[in-house]
Amino acid sequence: MPLPSASATTARSSIPTTSTSFPAPTINRPPPPTLGGGSPSSFGADSFMAAKSGGGAAVARVAAKGNDDTQYDGHLVGPDGRTHRPGTALSTVAGQGNGPIIIQVNGINTNLAGQQAEMARLQQLNPNARVVGIHNSTQGAGNDLLQSIRDLAGAGGNAATASLRNTILTELRAGRPVHLVGYSQGAIITSRALTEVRNTLIQERTQALRAANPSWSASRVRNEATRQAEAQMNRNIRVETFGGAAPSYPNGPQYVHYVNRGDPVAMFVGLGPLGTGRGRGAQVHYFNDGIGIPAHGWDRYMNHRVPFDQARRGDFRR
């Protein structure tokens, strides 16, 4: 599926320059939720592993429409489990309340029910927030791995990437902050979407600066456009990644990356020794908790998460 092109026609007025303050996150640590009245669901069965489908009866209802998870590719998922087409306003997806919105992107081999289980865990850690998802659909582990390789190469289309990119641009243009959470392949999608957002902002700033300063050299225009775009992203975009399979991230946003040294995905594909760019000013929390595929589990990473502002100070004490 080709990525739709983001608009690059509004250079002066579509991108607000005022700073936006983020509501301070609140975190508690209750035990994992019980979904559908059954036993607690596993939050470790996710990306880059042959995962079981997650969730019980309360979760399964969101995936009841057919067996083809690709019908939800790039769709937004509300806290109630309902799906919404790409482009739906986040306020509609998130429902009632005025808490900050957190957008979660899942990894490979995870159907809609599995993502809702991950969202439920993240919601427990952020009871004052409204957790929504952008669904990265699955066609099975093998096909998903091939898609991840294409994503890493920046080749081919990805509906989740396009949906996330357009959502971010919409929120920035409305002057609203964005808080993203990417897990495993979801971190690749997040990195790619942010790169496209950065490129769009630079293009728009370049057009505006050329019109306002015709005597400036091309390099001066480019440097200033880049500075302004990255400054806007830094004021308004927060990003957390867990077991990320992306080796690099664009400069601009505020980043916190969690890397389990025993996690082969994060260490050999993501920000391990071969990682090339964590994003300027990023905090990276390396920790030791298990080894092998179990060390890549969503729940294991959630057990190490601390509030974003605390993490940005480099304090990961719990």
CORJO-V432805 format. One record per backbone hydrogen bond with DSSP energy under -1.0 kcal/mol. NH is the residue of the N-H (numbers start at 0). CO is the residue of the C=O. If there is no record, write none. Layout:
nh: (NH,NH)
co: (CO,CO)
This chain:
nh: (37,45,50,59,60,61,62,63,65,70,71,72,73,74,75,76,77,80,83,87,92,93,94,101,102,103,104,114,115,116,117,118,119,120,121,122,123,124,128,129,131,132,133,134,143,144,145,146,147,148,149,150,151,152,153,154,161,162,163,164,165,166,167,168,169,170,171,172,173,174,175,177,179,180,181,182,183,185,186,188,189,190,191,192,193,194,195,196,197,198,199,200,201,202,203,204,205,206,207,208,209,210,211,212,215,220,221,222,223,224,225,226,227,228,229,230,231,232,233,234,235,236,237,238,239,240,241,242,244,248,253,255,256,257,258,260,262,266,267,268,269,274,275,276,281,282,284,286,291,294,295,296,300,301,302,303,310,311,313,314)
co: (34,43,48,55,56,58,59,60,63,67,68,69,134,71,83,132,81,77,75,84,88,89,90,129,178,131,180,110,111,112,113,114,115,116,117,118,119,120,125,99,101,76,103,74,139,140,141,142,143,144,145,146,147,148,150,149,157,158,159,160,161,162,163,164,165,166,167,168,169,171,170,235,237,102,239,104,241,182,183,184,185,186,187,188,189,190,191,192,193,194,195,196,197,198,199,200,201,202,203,204,205,206,207,208,212,216,217,218,219,220,221,222,223,224,225,226,227,228,229,230,231,232,177,253,179,255,181,257,183,276,236,238,282,240,284,286,259,262,263,264,264,271,246,246,278,254,256,258,261,291,292,293,296,297,298,300,306,307,310,309)
